Amino acid sequence: MPHPILTVEDVSKTYDGFKAISNLNFYLYDGELRTVIGPNGAGKSTFFDLITGRAQPDKGKIEFGADPASHHDLTRLNEYEINRLGISRKFQTPSVYTEHTVWDNLVLSMKGPRGVFASLFKRMTSTEHDRLDELLKLVRLDAKRDWKAGLLAHGEKQWLEIGMLLAQEPKLLLVDEPAAGMTDEETHRTGELLISLSGKHSIIVVEHDMAFVKQIARDGNVTVLHQGTVLCEGKFDEVQSNQKVREVYLGRGKHGTR
């Protein structure tokens, strides 16, 4: 049995008396695409905050690395150290350099010297150049490489930001509600993009659009959070038919709440 790339065990986090995360256990394996759903207050955002070091757990273990002999205790690291390990997070609202071109956004996101001038004027190797070309094709923005990012449609900005994260060569991608505000066509294309990344990257997607969840979770597991702990975990059809899940989440409407 392989060792999880992300191990979360008996983790709790309280804010001003509110228990956002409660004795949470969660395991993600290398190359896995996992979808996390849950109603408002389920702890989804706090879960991501704890993994990335934005928040510290009151108790419990959070470890990263598929090799048990060289894993990292994330509770002892700050945000930039965790990012350098290969953990990247995409927030719901896309964050791109609107006055720079699509190409320059990818260049600015590459591993290496930080800062606009250091990144843009760094001599790129042919391998690096080819890799960014492939990223542009992957996120379907190769025809708009010279466009300013601010001119892109909402869905295209989401794809660009995913490309920017991939330029950092992450091992684990945390993606927060990527389908929010997208058209049906953009949503489907986003699902295809995330599916194409599974196996090459480990990915956790927080989402509330159940049609989108069904699309990307066709070969993987869905984890349902409720009151800061795992209520149910399994294939989409199993989760969808679970009576407790229907009561706390799916019964609240097509899109649910956050």
N, C-alpha and C positions, 0 to 999 in steps of 0.2 A: 504494500500500500504506500503510495507516494506521500511525502510530507506536504502539508498545506503551505502555499506561499504566503498566506495571511492567516494568522491564528488570533482569534479574539476569544478570551475565556474569562467568564465570571466578572465581566466589566460593568461597573455602575458609574453614573454621573448625575449629580444633583445640582440644580440651580435654584437658590433661594427657596429651598424646601420642596421644589418640584423635581421628581425623579425622572429625568429625561431618558436615561438608559438604566436598565435594571437587570443585573446578573446575566448579561448578554453573552451568548456563545455563538460564534460564527467562524466558519472555515471556508477558505477559498483556495482552489488549486491552480497550479501553473497552467496558463492558457485558457482558463475557464471564463465564460461570460455569464455573470450572475445578475439577475434583476431583483431589485428590492422594492417592494411596495408597502403601503400602510397608510392609515388615516391620519388626519391632523393630530400632531402631538405624539406620533408613534416613535419619534427619535431618529428619523432618517438623516436629517441634517447634522444632528449631534454625532451620529455614528461616523459620518465623514469627517467632522471636526476632530474627533478623537484619533482617527487613523492618520490624519495629516498634521497633528500637533497643534492645531488651533485651540484645542482644549485638552486638559489632562484628566484622566479618569480618577475617581475617588478611590477605586480599587480595581484589581483585575490585571490581566496580562494581554498585551497587544504586541505580537511579534511578526516580523517580516523576513521572508527568505525561505526558499524551498529546501535548503540544506540545513538540517537541524544542528549541524556542527558549526555553522557560521551565520545563524540568523541574527536579526537585530531587534533589540527591545525598543519599540517606538515610544514608549512612555518616558524614556530617558533622553529623547532627542527633541530639538526644536524644529520649527517648520522648514527652514532651509536645509537642515541636515536630512530630514525625511525626504524632501524633494530630490536631493542629490543621490539618495538611494535608488531612485527610479519610480517614485510615487507621484503622479501628477493628477491634479483635480480640475475638472471643468465645471464652473458654476452655471446656474440656469441662464443668466444673462450673458450673452457673448461679450468677451473682452478682447478687442483687437485694436491695433494701431490704425485709427481711421484715416489719418493723413498720409500713411505709407501705403505702398502698393501691396497687393496680395503676396507677391514674391518676397518683398522686403519683410513682411510679417513673419514668413517662414524663416528667413535668414536671422532675424532678431531673436527667434526662439531656439536656435540651435545651441547645442552644448558648446561651451567655450567662453571667450571673454564677454563680460557683461557690459551693457551700455550701448546706446545707439551707434556712436561713432566706431567703437571697437568692433561691433558686430558687422556693420555695413561695409567697413573698409578692410575687414580681415580677408586675406587672400584665401579663396575657397579652392579646395582640391577638386579634381574632376569627379572623384567619387562622391564628395559632398554635393556637388552641383547635380549630378545624376540622381542622387537620393532625393533632393528637393523636387526635381522634375517628376519623379515617381510619386511623391506625396501630392503634388498638384493634380496629377491624373487620378490618384486614389480618391481625393475629395472633390473631384470633378470641377476644378477651378482652373485647369490649365489654359482654357481659352480666355480667362480673365486675369492672367498673371500680372498684367501691367495696370489693372484697374486699382484705384484707391479703394482700400477696404471699406471706407465709409459709404461707398456707392453700391455695395452688395446688398442683396435682399437679406431678410432676417435669417432664412434657412442657410444661405450661403455663408453668412458670418459664423453661424454655428459650425459649419463644415470647416471653415478656415481655422477656427479655434481648435477643433479636433486635430487638424493638420499641424498646428503650432505645437500642440502637446506631443504629437508623434515625432516632431523634429527634435524633441528632447530625449528621444529613445527611451521612453518609460517602460518599466516592467509591469507596473500596475496603473491602470487608468480608472479614476473615479469620475463618473459622468452624472451630473445632476439635471434631471428632466430635460433631455436634449430635444424632445418633440414639442416643448411648450411654444405656442405661438406660430407653429408651422402649418402650412397647407397639408392636405392629405398626401399629395405627391412628394413634398419635401420630407414628410414624416416617414414615408415608405423608403425613400432613398437614404435617409439617415439610418434606418434599420438595416438596410443592406450594407452600409458602410461599417456599422458596428459588428455585424455578423462576419464580415470579411476580416476584421481585426482579431477575432477570437482565435485562439490557438497560437497566434504570434504574441499576443499580449494577454495579461489577465485583466478583466474588466468587471467593474461593478457599476450598474446603471440604476439610479433611483428614478422611478417614473410613475405616473398616475394614469396615463392613457392606456387602457387595457387592450385596445387593438394593437397598439405598438408593442406592449409587453408580450402579447401572444406571438407577434412576428419575430421578435429577437430571442424569445425564450423557447423556440421550437425544439432545440436540442439540449437545453440546459435547465437548470433549476431556478425556481422563483422563491425568494424568501419574503415572508410577510412579517413585518414588525407591528407590534401593538403594545402600547404602554412601555416602550423601551426594551422589549424582549422579543424573541422569536415566537410567533404564534403558530406558524405553519411553514413547512418547507417541502418543496417537491416540484414535479412537473406542472406545467401551466394548468392542464385539465384537472389534475388532482387538487391544486390550490383553488381553482375556480369553483369546484364542486364541494369544497370543505364548508360545512355549515357555520363553523365559528368565523371563518373568513367572510362569508356572506353577511353575517350579522354585524361585524365590526367595520367592514370596508366595502365590499362589492355591492351590498344592498343600499349604499348611500347614493347610488347614481352611476352613470356611465363613467364619469371622470373621477369621482371620488373627491377627497380633499387632502390637503397636505398637512 
